[in-house]
């Protein structure tokens, strides 16, 4: 099995070098490189195959959206995981709607980061629970403006668990139901939101939150 090839873009040298060494010790990870500027990262993307870019939101004077746009224009088709000390609700929603596959906060453990990387590389999403809570608190309580008003209590619980990156088995254990019941609830969510995958489901829920906030 091929390792997950990583590129780390973070302007804090000590953090970047320490995290690179830590990730390189994982048997299923391979570091394609690490750097502190968008220009350096784009050079690496042109020269080496990368599956996941670990991208810090705060790059000093550079804006991450410009890097993402340039990377996509240059042919990068991999995943982008924001690894940051913090982002506000608007920036979090914008990052996710513009192609980031997740947001990981630096206060979390290295083990959780490894799990987030594997999920993102596999096509899933990872959104830190604190970010989810921040986004949820920003959704206005209006009957016509929030996706959650269309969902049953169980559907909301399952959707929340998807935000946390849990598997069907883990969701079933957390809710005290069977795994088949979780799968049935997921199918109901897919039908209501007209999507086909877990990642699309999480993304449309976040986009709904951002859209609802903008209406006010």
LOTIVO-110561 format. One record per residue: residue in three letters; z negated, y, x negated of N, C-alpha, C in turn. Coordinates in Angstrom, 3 decimals. Atoms other than C-alpha are relative to their C-alpha. Example, Ala and Ser with C-alpha at 12.3 -4.5 7.8 and 13.67 -1.06 7.14 Angstrom:
residuo,nz,ny,nx,caz,cay,cax,cz,cy,cx
ALA,0.000,-1.190,-0.890,-7.800,-4.500,-12.300,0.000,1.200,-0.900;
SER,0.060,-1.190,0.820,-7.140,-1.060,-13.670,-0.730,1.090,0.770;
END
This chain:
residuo,nz,ny,nx,caz,cay,cax,cz,cy,cx
UNK,0.000,-1.199,-0.832,0.000,0.000,0.000,0.000,1.258,-0.873;
UNK,-0.104,-1.219,0.789,0.998,3.398,-1.365,-1.203,0.911,0.236;
UNK,1.132,-0.915,-0.185,-1.845,5.855,-1.998,0.428,1.269,0.733;
UNK,-0.251,-1.281,-0.660,-2.130,9.090,-0.022,0.031,1.069,-1.078;
UNK,-0.187,-0.983,1.069,-0.785,11.811,-2.307,-0.466,1.376,0.484;
UNK,0.670,-1.225,-0.414,-2.835,15.019,-2.180,0.321,1.175,-0.915;
UNK,-0.096,-1.262,0.730,-2.336,18.625,-3.200,-1.107,0.906,0.504;
UNK,1.125,-0.865,-0.362,-5.385,20.896,-3.241,0.306,1.436,-0.408;
UNK,-0.206,-1.425,0.255,-4.876,24.661,-2.918,-1.267,0.757,0.375;
UNK,1.263,-0.710,-0.192,-8.114,26.605,-3.373,-0.198,0.927,-1.196;
UNK,0.092,-0.954,1.104,-8.759,29.742,-5.415,-1.354,-0.009,-0.712;
UNK,1.269,0.136,0.701,-12.291,28.710,-6.431,0.116,-1.148,-1.008;
UNK,-0.326,0.982,1.040,-11.793,26.928,-9.748,-1.013,-1.141,-0.066;
UNK,1.023,1.036,0.133,-15.106,25.066,-9.952,0.058,-0.983,1.162;
UNK,-0.093,0.874,-1.178,-14.858,23.745,-6.393,1.256,-0.852,-0.075;
UNK,-1.287,0.702,0.019,-11.200,22.826,-6.847,-0.015,-1.155,-1.001;
UNK,-0.004,1.045,1.020,-11.705,20.884,-10.069,-0.978,-1.122,0.338;
UNK,0.994,1.021,-0.370,-14.825,19.104,-8.819,0.523,-0.875,1.127;
UNK,-0.511,0.772,-1.131,-13.203,18.080,-5.538,1.176,-0.867,-0.420;
UNK,-1.142,0.795,0.473,-10.039,16.917,-7.303,-0.466,-1.273,-0.686;
UNK,0.528,1.190,0.679,-12.051,14.578,-9.531,-0.605,-0.978,0.995;
UNK,0.638,0.850,-1.003,-13.992,13.287,-6.546,1.039,-0.761,0.817;
UNK,-1.030,0.638,-0.818,-10.885,12.586,-4.468,0.804,-1.009,-0.816;
UNK,-0.763,0.913,0.856,-9.080,10.973,-7.407,-0.726,-1.324,-0.210;
UNK,0.769,1.238,0.171,-11.893,8.395,-7.574,0.151,-0.944,1.193;
UNK,-0.231,0.855,-1.168,-10.967,7.088,-4.105,1.215,-0.897,-0.269;
UNK,-1.094,0.920,0.345,-8.764,3.969,-4.449,1.295,0.247,0.755;
UNK,-1.213,-0.217,-0.785,-6.326,5.052,-1.725,0.509,1.435,-0.055;
UNK,-0.453,-1.378,0.189,-5.912,8.668,-2.904,0.628,0.152,-1.385;
UNK,-0.595,-0.375,1.287,-3.708,10.092,-5.659,0.215,1.502,0.014;
UNK,-0.145,-1.454,0.065,-3.796,13.734,-6.749,1.372,0.365,-0.564;
UNK,-1.288,-0.512,0.476,-0.332,15.271,-6.960,-0.206,1.274,-0.796;
UNK,0.306,-1.212,0.747,-2.007,18.408,-8.280,-1.034,0.833,0.719;
UNK,0.884,-0.979,-0.618,-4.428,21.232,-7.641,0.274,1.351,-0.634;
UNK,-0.360,-1.328,0.487,-3.927,24.978,-7.989,-0.724,1.065,0.813;
UNK,0.739,-1.086,-0.628,-5.253,28.390,-7.003,0.859,1.021,0.712;
UNK,-0.872,-0.959,-0.665,-2.178,30.248,-5.704,1.086,-0.718,0.794;
UNK,-1.068,0.567,-0.824,0.503,29.672,-3.093,1.249,-0.276,-0.832;
UNK,-1.193,0.184,0.835,3.246,30.097,-5.704,-0.092,-1.294,-0.810;
UNK,0.190,1.236,0.758,1.786,27.312,-7.851,0.140,-1.218,0.903;
UNK,-0.075,1.124,-0.941,1.440,25.060,-4.809,1.445,-0.290,0.398;
UNK,-1.403,0.187,-0.374,5.065,25.621,-3.801,0.784,-0.644,-1.135;
UNK,-0.650,0.632,1.152,6.170,24.711,-7.328,-0.306,-1.491,-0.034;
UNK,0.379,1.415,0.009,4.233,21.445,-7.119,0.713,-0.755,1.116;
UNK,-0.671,0.650,-1.128,5.709,20.653,-3.702,1.478,-0.246,-0.294;
UNK,-1.408,0.185,0.351,9.200,21.096,-5.134,0.188,-1.119,-1.024;
UNK,-0.127,0.953,1.098,8.469,18.741,-8.034,-0.585,-1.376,0.287;
UNK,0.690,1.278,-0.221,6.241,15.995,-6.597,-0.151,-0.283,1.499;
UNK,0.223,0.345,-1.410,5.943,14.096,-3.303,-1.470,0.171,0.372;
UNK,1.366,-0.255,-0.474,2.856,15.138,-1.306,-0.099,-0.411,1.460;
UNK,0.225,0.422,-1.389,1.482,13.574,1.879,-0.879,0.984,0.760;
UNK,0.950,-0.903,-0.651,-1.387,15.971,2.625,-0.330,1.161,-0.936;
UNK,0.454,-1.180,0.727,-2.033,19.534,1.476,-1.381,0.377,0.523;
UNK,1.337,-0.471,-0.343,-5.716,20.494,1.453,-0.008,1.498,-0.285;
UNK,-0.262,-1.432,0.110,-5.523,24.228,2.096,-1.220,0.828,0.374;
UNK,1.097,-0.914,-0.289,-8.301,26.787,1.821,0.532,1.169,0.812;
UNK,-0.454,-1.117,-0.827,-8.077,29.506,4.479,-0.055,1.319,-0.761;
UNK,0.180,-1.249,0.720,-9.332,32.256,2.178,0.593,-0.111,-1.398;
UNK,-0.689,0.041,1.285,-6.847,32.658,-0.670,0.062,1.378,-0.636;
UNK,-0.008,-1.348,0.551,-7.787,36.173,-1.619,0.961,0.886,0.767;
UNK,-0.958,-0.895,-0.659,-4.851,38.481,-0.888,1.140,-0.715,0.673;
UNK,-1.121,0.738,-0.587,-2.518,35.693,0.240,-0.359,-0.513,1.391;
UNK,0.232,0.493,-1.352,-2.137,34.668,3.867,0.525,-1.423,0.121;
UNK,-0.375,1.415,-0.032,-2.056,30.940,4.559,1.239,-0.249,0.847;
UNK,-1.169,0.208,-0.860,0.577,31.305,7.300,1.295,0.175,-0.785;
UNK,-1.186,-0.204,0.831,3.040,32.591,4.712,0.259,-1.206,-0.882;
UNK,-0.162,1.208,0.808,2.374,29.588,2.499,0.554,-1.142,0.843;
UNK,-0.453,1.091,-0.868,2.817,27.162,5.418,1.479,0.173,0.340;
UNK,-1.396,-0.256,-0.343,6.090,28.807,6.448,0.916,-0.277,-1.189;
UNK,-0.803,0.220,1.195,7.391,28.747,2.872,0.090,-1.485,-0.345;
UNK,0.004,1.437,0.286,6.356,25.102,2.405,0.941,-0.744,0.934;
UNK,-0.886,0.646,-0.966,8.140,24.040,5.590,1.456,0.350,-0.284;
UNK,-1.370,-0.419,0.305,11.216,26.070,4.670,0.533,-0.713,-1.232;
UNK,-0.399,0.713,1.213,11.248,24.299,1.313,0.153,-1.493,0.190;
UNK,-0.212,1.416,-0.297,11.366,20.908,3.018,-1.250,-0.856,0.056;
UNK,1.228,0.790,-0.071,7.697,19.869,3.013,-0.213,-0.510,1.421;
UNK,0.157,0.619,-1.313,7.200,17.422,5.896,-1.350,-0.694,0.162;
UNK,1.304,0.652,-0.066,3.662,16.253,5.141,-0.974,0.731,0.900;
UNK,1.057,-0.556,-0.843,0.366,17.167,6.761,-0.762,1.094,-0.744;
UNK,0.817,-1.070,0.558,-1.839,20.207,6.237,-1.390,-0.070,0.621;
UNK,1.389,0.016,-0.444,-5.623,19.993,6.442,-0.699,1.227,-0.578;
UNK,0.751,-1.158,0.460,-7.550,23.257,6.286,-1.370,-0.468,-0.497;
UNK,1.319,0.309,0.562,-10.588,22.854,4.010,-0.618,1.338,-0.374;
UNK,0.424,-1.390,0.094,-12.570,26.044,4.344,-1.493,0.161,0.247;
UNK,1.410,-0.299,-0.252,-16.011,27.612,4.348,-0.210,0.471,1.424;
UNK,0.142,-0.456,-1.378,-15.324,29.068,7.773,1.227,0.752,0.480;
UNK,-1.099,-0.717,-0.646,-12.726,30.436,10.199,-0.469,0.418,1.378;
UNK,0.371,-0.401,-1.348,-13.107,32.413,13.404,0.877,-0.725,1.018;
UNK,-0.695,0.740,-1.055,-11.825,31.130,16.762,1.486,0.299,0.008;
UNK,-1.414,-0.375,-0.050,-8.559,33.076,16.683,0.771,-0.612,-1.166;
UNK,-0.672,0.562,1.169,-7.680,31.971,13.143,0.078,-1.524,0.090;
UNK,-0.001,1.454,-0.150,-8.650,28.360,13.919,1.091,-0.443,0.957;
UNK,-1.021,0.343,-0.990,-6.457,28.227,17.025,1.387,0.240,-0.553;
UNK,-1.308,-0.325,0.545,-3.583,29.915,15.236,0.433,-1.014,-1.047;
UNK,-0.335,0.987,1.031,-3.747,27.490,12.296,0.457,-1.312,0.626;
UNK,-0.337,1.264,-0.648,-3.643,24.483,14.606,1.313,0.084,0.759;
UNK,-1.242,-0.137,-0.755,-0.837,25.829,16.785,1.200,0.242,-0.913;
UNK,-1.094,-0.218,0.946,1.206,26.670,13.670,0.182,-1.167,-0.960;
UNK,-0.340,1.199,0.744,1.144,23.173,12.275,-1.080,-0.659,-0.817;
UNK,1.075,0.696,0.706,-2.192,22.418,10.644,-0.444,-1.217,0.808;
UNK,0.417,1.226,-0.677,-3.380,18.902,11.442,-1.510,-0.112,0.137;
UNK,1.447,0.047,-0.146,-7.057,19.748,11.238,-0.686,1.117,-0.750;
UNK,0.845,-0.981,0.675,-9.885,21.975,10.091,-1.279,-0.705,-0.429;
UNK,1.194,0.628,0.566,-12.601,20.639,7.799,-0.835,1.074,-0.659;
UNK,0.887,-1.006,0.570,-15.595,22.809,6.941,-0.701,-0.543,-1.243;
UNK,0.504,0.426,1.304,-16.931,22.677,3.380,-1.464,-0.417,0.001;
UNK,1.399,0.415,-0.036,-20.534,22.155,4.488,-0.141,-1.503,0.246;
UNK,0.047,1.429,-0.328,-19.639,18.566,5.485,0.027,-0.847,-1.273;
UNK,0.129,0.900,1.150,-19.978,15.528,3.230,1.360,-0.429,-0.545;
UNK,-1.243,0.534,0.573,-17.333,14.165,0.822,0.522,-1.215,0.766;
UNK,-0.426,1.168,-0.769,-17.296,10.965,2.863,0.743,0.396,1.260;
UNK,-0.687,-0.484,-1.197,-16.347,12.891,5.981,1.363,0.579,-0.349;
UNK,-1.295,-0.539,0.421,-13.590,14.663,4.055,0.990,-1.130,-0.237;
UNK,-0.880,1.145,0.226,-12.157,11.331,2.938,0.480,-0.581,1.327;
UNK,-0.376,0.500,-1.321,-12.210,10.152,6.551,1.004,0.937,0.665;
UNK,-0.909,-0.978,-0.600,-10.522,13.374,7.705,1.389,-0.106,-0.618;
UNK,-1.295,0.119,0.678,-7.781,12.999,5.101,0.750,-1.227,0.479;
UNK,-0.665,1.237,-0.433,-7.067,9.412,6.124,0.516,0.126,1.430;
UNK,-0.435,-0.183,-1.377,-6.895,10.348,9.802,1.229,0.900,0.076;
UNK,-1.119,-0.941,-0.007,-4.594,13.296,9.164,1.254,-0.651,-0.574;
UNK,-1.147,0.681,0.612,-2.346,11.217,6.882,0.623,-1.011,0.961;
UNK,-0.478,0.999,-0.961,-2.077,8.639,9.680,0.572,0.628,1.268;
UNK,-0.587,-0.668,-1.150,-0.889,11.277,12.146,-0.985,0.452,1.048;
UNK,1.024,-0.457,-0.934,-4.207,12.023,13.848,-0.419,1.425,-0.345;
UNK,0.532,-1.315,0.290,-6.132,15.287,13.938,-1.492,-0.085,-0.298;
UNK,1.435,-0.118,0.273,-9.541,16.285,12.592,-0.380,1.459,0.219;
UNK,0.502,-1.358,-0.226,-11.347,19.326,13.958,-1.513,-0.059,-0.074;
UNK,1.444,0.002,0.172,-14.886,19.998,12.760,-0.695,0.363,1.311;
UNK,0.706,-0.201,-1.259,-17.400,19.884,15.596,-0.413,1.457,0.202;
UNK,0.383,-1.404,-0.131,-18.562,23.447,14.875,1.182,0.857,0.438;
UNK,-1.207,-0.723,-0.407,-14.980,24.671,15.248,0.306,-0.283,1.461;
UNK,-0.223,0.361,-1.400,-14.583,22.756,18.504,-0.930,0.787,0.913;
UNK,0.973,-0.716,-0.810,-17.767,24.329,19.868,0.348,1.490,0.081;
UNK,-0.366,-1.411,0.032,-16.629,27.799,18.799,1.200,0.273,0.899;
UNK,-1.173,-0.166,-0.842,-13.272,27.353,20.503,-0.356,-0.157,1.475;
UNK,0.397,0.246,-1.393,-14.883,25.959,23.657,-0.765,1.183,0.574;
UNK,0.779,-1.139,-0.476,-17.271,28.910,23.889,0.877,1.207,0.289;
UNK,-0.899,-1.123,-0.227,-14.308,31.258,23.792,0.900,-0.172,1.199;
UNK,-0.850,0.235,-1.169,-12.610,29.682,26.812,-0.633,0.617,1.229;
UNK,0.577,-0.644,-1.178,-13.145,31.841,29.928,-0.212,-0.982,1.134;
UNK,0.338,0.884,-1.108,-14.740,30.198,32.941,0.737,0.425,1.267;
UNK,-0.808,-0.325,-1.172,-11.913,30.653,35.428,0.694,-1.258,0.461;
UNK,-0.532,1.241,-0.549,-10.589,27.984,37.734,1.445,-0.253,-0.417;
UNK,-1.415,0.186,0.274,-6.954,28.605,36.826,0.344,0.136,-1.473;
UNK,-0.320,-0.341,1.377,-7.290,29.194,33.105,-0.383,-1.054,-1.024;
UNK,0.467,0.956,0.988,-8.859,26.165,31.450,0.426,-1.418,0.349;
UNK,-0.422,1.373,-0.207,-7.497,22.679,31.000,-1.143,-0.875,0.471;
UNK,1.124,0.878,-0.334,-10.970,21.220,31.320,-0.318,-0.014,1.488;
UNK,0.234,-0.004,-1.439,-11.111,22.224,34.996,0.877,-1.021,0.723;
UNK,-0.866,1.017,-0.571,-8.351,19.666,35.585,-0.482,-1.410,-0.311;
UNK,0.435,1.296,0.485,-10.288,16.858,33.947,-1.314,-0.435,0.623;
UNK,1.266,0.548,-0.458,-13.030,14.551,35.157,-1.013,0.078,-1.137;
UNK,1.048,-0.031,1.019,-16.359,14.425,33.344,0.269,-1.031,-1.087;
UNK,-0.285,1.049,0.981,-15.377,11.148,31.643,1.185,0.393,-0.887;
UNK,-1.159,-0.434,0.779,-12.010,12.563,30.566,-0.397,1.078,-1.013;
UNK,0.477,-1.036,0.915,-13.765,15.566,29.050,-0.796,-0.617,-1.153;
UNK,0.777,0.666,1.042,-16.146,13.247,27.153,0.919,-0.667,-1.019;
UNK,-0.939,0.677,0.891,-13.251,11.234,25.730,0.777,1.013,-0.833;
UNK,-0.717,-1.039,0.726,-11.334,14.383,24.789,-0.885,0.590,-1.098;
UNK,0.946,-0.511,0.992,-14.437,15.722,23.015,-0.115,-0.964,-1.178;
UNK,0.107,1.003,1.059,-14.675,12.461,21.070,1.246,-0.020,-0.876;
UNK,-1.229,-0.078,0.790,-11.042,12.796,20.002,-0.069,1.159,-0.981;
UNK,0.178,-1.144,0.892,-11.857,16.222,18.573,-0.834,-0.404,-1.219;
UNK,0.896,0.421,1.070,-14.534,14.496,16.495,0.624,-1.061,-0.895;
UNK,-0.693,0.969,0.830,-11.998,12.035,15.106,-0.439,-1.434,0.192;
UNK,0.500,1.355,-0.239,-13.571,8.935,16.674,1.121,-0.937,0.444;
UNK,-0.926,1.025,-0.461,-11.648,5.702,17.224,-0.371,-0.423,1.416;
UNK,0.295,0.494,-1.349,-11.430,4.015,20.628,-1.297,-0.815,0.016;
UNK,1.199,0.837,0.074,-14.112,1.535,19.541,-1.250,0.864,-0.130;
UNK,1.140,-0.900,0.192,-16.427,4.341,18.393,-0.295,0.807,1.257;
UNK,0.198,-0.735,-1.249,-15.861,6.286,21.604,-0.688,-0.883,1.032;
UNK,0.585,0.944,-0.954,-16.692,3.208,23.672,-1.487,-0.191,-0.279;
UNK,1.408,0.183,0.365,-19.939,2.681,21.743,-0.808,1.246,0.327;
UNK,0.705,-1.253,-0.255,-20.893,6.346,22.070,-0.250,0.218,1.492;
UNK,0.110,-0.236,-1.448,-20.273,6.428,25.837,-0.617,-1.175,0.749;
UNK,0.569,1.175,-0.651,-21.627,2.942,26.551,0.937,-0.645,1.001;
UNK,-1.001,0.622,-0.866,-18.388,1.682,28.101,0.836,-0.954,-0.845;
UNK,-0.861,0.918,0.736,-15.782,-0.919,27.173,1.152,0.754,-0.657;
UNK,-1.141,-0.627,0.677,-12.921,-0.167,24.827,1.192,0.125,0.943;
UNK,-1.103,-0.068,-0.975,-10.471,-0.957,27.650,-0.180,1.180,0.947;
UNK,0.258,-1.160,-0.856,-12.166,1.743,29.759,0.400,1.287,-0.707;
UNK,-0.411,-1.170,0.789,-11.601,4.252,26.962,1.518,0.110,-0.009;
UNK,-1.463,-0.015,0.002,-7.931,3.248,26.757,0.547,0.457,1.350;
UNK,-0.436,-0.405,-1.339,-7.590,3.696,30.523,-0.173,1.505,0.191;
UNK,0.237,-1.442,-0.105,-9.118,7.171,30.325,1.014,0.771,-0.829;
UNK,-1.016,-0.640,0.829,-6.745,8.074,27.494,1.344,0.048,0.711;
UNK,-1.262,0.018,-0.752,-3.801,7.017,29.638,-0.014,1.055,1.105;
UNK,0.116,-1.033,-1.024,-5.079,9.290,32.408,0.197,1.389,-0.608;
UNK,-0.160,-1.281,0.693,-5.299,12.160,29.914,1.458,0.230,-0.390;
UNK,-1.409,-0.127,0.366,-1.769,11.470,28.678,0.836,0.402,1.215;
UNK,-0.759,-0.299,-1.209,-0.460,11.557,32.245,-0.231,1.438,0.471;
UNK,0.316,-1.355,-0.469,-2.267,14.785,33.144,0.588,1.081,-0.902;
UNK,-0.478,-1.006,0.948,-1.162,16.600,29.993,1.467,-0.202,-0.388;
UNK,-1.409,0.307,0.267,2.288,14.953,29.766,0.307,-0.087,-1.489;
UNK,-0.233,0.272,1.411,1.934,13.954,26.140,-0.112,-1.505,-0.226;
UNK,-0.052,1.437,0.275,2.198,10.586,24.419,-0.942,-0.472,-1.090;
UNK,0.844,0.410,1.119,-0.096,10.637,21.399,-1.328,0.740,0.009;
UNK,1.327,-0.617,0.101,-3.711,11.464,20.572,0.096,1.379,-0.650;
UNK,-0.136,-1.282,0.683,-2.653,14.236,18.205,0.574,1.063,0.925;
UNK,-0.582,-0.943,-0.958,-0.489,15.872,20.863,-1.025,0.402,1.048;
UNK,1.023,-0.286,-1.008,-3.377,15.618,23.311,-1.005,1.025,-0.517;
UNK,0.942,-0.953,0.592,-5.795,17.401,20.971,0.659,1.371,-0.152;
UNK,-0.686,-1.269,0.231,-3.215,20.049,20.122,0.200,0.777,1.303;
UNK,-0.242,-0.704,-1.252,-2.357,20.837,23.759,-1.302,0.521,0.595;
UNK,1.299,-0.484,-0.473,-6.060,21.129,24.588,-0.394,1.286,-0.719;
UNK,0.315,-1.200,0.770,-6.536,23.655,21.791,0.934,1.149,0.367;
UNK,-0.941,-1.042,-0.394,-3.380,25.544,22.765,-0.362,0.572,1.362;
UNK,0.431,-0.462,-1.323,-4.658,25.721,26.335,-1.175,0.957,-0.121;
UNK,1.152,-0.874,0.214,-7.904,27.242,25.086,0.447,1.366,-0.519;
UNK,-0.484,-1.268,0.563,-6.038,29.868,23.054,0.742,0.806,1.060;
UNK,-0.752,-0.697,-1.026,-3.686,30.702,25.924,-0.904,0.607,1.043;
UNK,0.920,-0.490,-1.016,-6.550,31.038,28.377,-0.740,1.237,-0.492;
UNK,0.720,-1.131,0.558,-8.393,33.399,26.038,0.886,1.249,-0.012;
UNK,-0.910,-1.122,0.084,-5.329,35.608,25.668,0.282,0.650,1.365;
UNK,-0.297,-0.531,-1.332,-4.953,36.050,29.450,-0.951,1.103,0.408;
UNK,1.019,-0.981,-0.404,-8.108,38.156,29.667,0.129,1.273,-0.796;
END
